Amino acid sequence: MSGFMRIRIWDVEHGCCAMIQYVERDARGLERGGRLAMIDSGSSDDFRPSAYIRDHLGRTTLDYLFITNADQDHMSDLKGLEDAGIAVDTLIRNPSYTGDQMRAIKRISGPLTNDAQWYTSACDSFAGGPPDVPFDQGMNGITYRAFYNSYGHGANQLTDTNNLSLAIFIKFAGFSMLFPGDLERPGWKALIQRPDFVAELRQTDVLMASHHGRESGFCPEVFDHVTPQAVVISDKPIMHTTQEMGPDYRRITTDRGIPVQNTGKFRHVLTTRRDGWINIDMHQDGMFYTTTEYAG
């Protein structure tokens, strides 16, 4: 059977949830997914990752869970995973803060939600040794590399959830997609001081816009190092002027963009508010195919 990487960015409005699998397809076209990884657990009235994993995929285990940002829109179904009986085998997060430190950050804006309580407890309970099957060994050639700013580190003393975001490069067969959480300009500027981060950045094909495409997540200096083929924005319908960043992201992409199979169009900026879920299938031969829920 032939195999490929599938990344699906779900439409969770102002939030983030993406699932990653190695998928094999037999001669009849039937698909079989391997281990399941998820980046963030955002949800909406119409979609909950816990229900999809349990009812559609028929799984009771989430093999790898990345949390890029410790705000509610990135983790609104964490408690839902537990309530649905879905076990999380491996949690990957910014390891520079403790559960107590994150609780203190979160309490500045009020009482912790059930999801925040799950996460801050998990910061300690998952703090042990390496996983039984590390991501890079368990995902059939899909690998990742993660970067983060350390809690309280640097001249600006980064202690806010946005700039403590985990920036994740997901890679397969020469393709790379960057999920930067909700990094804002101070966090971006700190990371691009690192040569190893810049080296990964230069190889990025598709960028998930930081902070849901808001102006605060756009750092011009980043694009001195990368020209992505396309940018994906996970967000709800436009309500504020800070959401009107599509033209800015269009200017920093390649001229060609990427083809979307179900529409026949070349696109530079895709948004969940216009396109619904966004699917990227990356094949071993270096070709990737994009489809969207709607013909946006």
N, C-alpha and C positions, 0 to 999 in steps of 0.2 A: 504493500500500500504506500502511496505517496503521502508525504506529510508537509505541513506548513504551520506557521504561527498565525494565530488569530487574535487580534486585539479588537475588542468592542467597547466603545465609549458610550455609556448609557445616557439617555436623556433624563437627568434628575434635576432639571431646572438649575437654580442657583446651588450647585453642589458638584460633587465629582464621584463617579464610580466607573471603573474600567475593569474588564475581565480579560485574562490572557490564558490561552491554552495552545498546546501543540495538538493539531488535529490531523488525523489520518483519514483518507477517503479510499474506499475499496473500489473494485471494478464496477460495481453497481451504482457508485456515487454515494453510498451510505457513509456518514461521518461518525468517527469515534474520537472523543476528546480525551486527552491525557490529564495529568495533574492540573488543578485549577489554581490560578493566582488571581488576586483582585487588588487593584489599587484604589483605596478609599471605599467607604461604604455609604456614600450619599444615597438618599432615596427621595421619592416624590409621592404624591397621592396616587400616581398611576404605576409606579415601579418601585419594588423593594427587592434588593439583591437577595435577601434571605429567602423570599418566596420563590424567586427564579431558581436559585441553587437547589432548593428542596423539591419544588413541584415540577419544574421544567427539566432540570438536569438530573433529578433523582439522586442527589448527593447529600450526605450528612457530614462531609468533611470539606473544609476549605484549606487547601494545602499551604498556601502562602498568602498572607495579608500584609500589604504595605499601607501604612498610614502616612500620607505626605504632610498633612496639616491637622492640628489638634482642635479644629473648630467644628461646630455642630454640622455644618453643611458637608463636611468630609467624612463624618462618622455617624450619621443619623440612624443607621440601621445596625450598629454594633450590638446593642442589646437584643435587637431582632434576630440576629444570628444565633445568639444563645437561646432565646425563646423558641426558635424553630428547631432546636436540637442539632445545630451545625457546629461542629468542633473546629477551632482554628489551630492548625498544627504549628505554624510558624508565623510570628509577628515581626515585621521589619519596620523600624521607625528610626527617628533621630535618637541615638542612644545617649546623648550628652546631658539630658535632664532626667531626674528621678520622677517617680509618681508623685511624691510630695511637692516637688518644685512645680510640676505641671498643675497640680491641684491649686496651688497658690496663684498661679497665673490665671487659671480659669475662674477662681472665686472673685477676682477683681470685677468681673462683669455680672456676678450673681451666683446663685446656687448651681451646682453641677447637675446636668441632665443625667438620666440613666446611662446614656451612651458615653458621656464623659467619665462617669464613675467606672464603667467597664474599662475604658481605655487607661485611665490613670492607675487602676488596679493592675491591669495587664502590663504596664510599664515595669512593674516589680515582679509579677509572677512569670513573665517571659524573659527575665533577666539572666537566666541560667546559661548553660553551655550551648554549643552549636546544634542546629536541627538534625534530626536523624538522616534526612536527605536534603542537603543544601540545594537551593534554587538552581544553581548553575549545573548541578548533577541530575536534577529531577525533571527538567523541562525540555528534554530532547533537543538540546542545542540552543534554546533560548537562554540568554544570560542577562544579568543586570549589573549596573554599577551605580552606587548611591553616594551622594555628597550632602553635606549639611554644615551649617554654622553651629558652633558649639554654644551652649547656653552661657550667657554672661560674658562671652569672649569678644575681645576687640575694643576699639576706641568707642564704638557706639553702644557697647554692652547690650547685645541683642538678647532680649528676654521676652519678646512678643511672639505669639504663635505663628504669625505669617513669616517672619524672617528666620524662624527655627524650622521652616518647612524642609522636608526631605526631598531632594531633587533626584529623580530616578531616571536613568537611561535604560530602556529595554531594547535589547539587541538580538538580531537573528539574521544570518545569511547576508551580512553586510549592511543591513538596515538598522537604523537607530531612531527611537522616538523618546523624547524627553518629557517627563511629567514633573514640573517644578513646584507643585503645590500652590501656595499663595505667596511665594516670594515677592517682596517689594524691592524697590531700588537699593536700599541699604544691604539687604541680604544678597541680591544679585552681585552688587559691587564687591562684596567680601569674597564671594565664591570665585569671581573671575580673576582674583589675585592668585589663584592656584593654577599652576601650569597643567596639572593632571585634569582638572575640571575643564579648562579651556580645550585641551586635547580631545576630550570626549565631545564637548560642545561643537567643535568643528565638524564632527562626523554626523551631526543630527540631520535627519531627513524630514521628520515631522515634529512639530513643537505643540504641546498642549499649552495654550496661553495661561500664564500665571494669573492667579486671582480672578479667574473667570473672564479674562479679557478686559478687566478694569484698567483704567489709566495708571493706578498705583502699582500694578504689576508689570508695567512696560518699562524696561530699562534700555535706553538706546545703546549704551556701551556694549551690551551683550551682542548686538548685531554687527559689531566690528569683527566678531569671530565666527559668525555662522549666518548662512543664508538658507533657511529651510525651504523645502519644496512646498510645504503647506503648514498652516496653523489651524488647530482645532480649538474652539471655544465652547466650554460647557457652561451654559447660562440660561436664564429665563428670558421672556420677552423684555425688550428695552424699556426701562422706566427712568433711567438717569443718564445724564450726558456722559458720565464716566464709562458707560457701556458702549459708547459709539467709537470704538477703537478699531473697527474692521479695516478702514482705509490705511491706518498706520501699520497694521500687521500685513496688509497686502503689499505695502511698499518694501517690506524686508524679506519677501519670499522670492523664489526664482521666477523668471518670466513665464515659464511653461506651466507651473502648478502641477497638479496630479489629476489623472482622469478618474471620473466617477462612473462606474460601469452602468448603473441603472438609469443614469441620465444622459450619458454620452458627452458630458461637459468636463472641461478642465477647470478645476477649482483651486483657489489659493487660500481661502479662509472658509472653513466649514464650522457651522454652529449647531449645537443641539436644539436651539430654539427654532431654527429654520429646517434642519435636516433630520431631526429626531436622533435615533441612535446612529452611530458612525462605525462602520466595520472596516478593518484593514486586515487583509490576508496576505502574508508575506511568504513567498515560496523559496525553495532552496536554490532556484536558478537566478535569484536576485530580482524577480518581478514581484510587485505587490499590487493588489487589486482592492479598490475601495468601493464600498456600497453604502447607501444611506437608507434610512427608514422611509423618508419622504423624498419625492423628486423636487427638492428645494430649489 
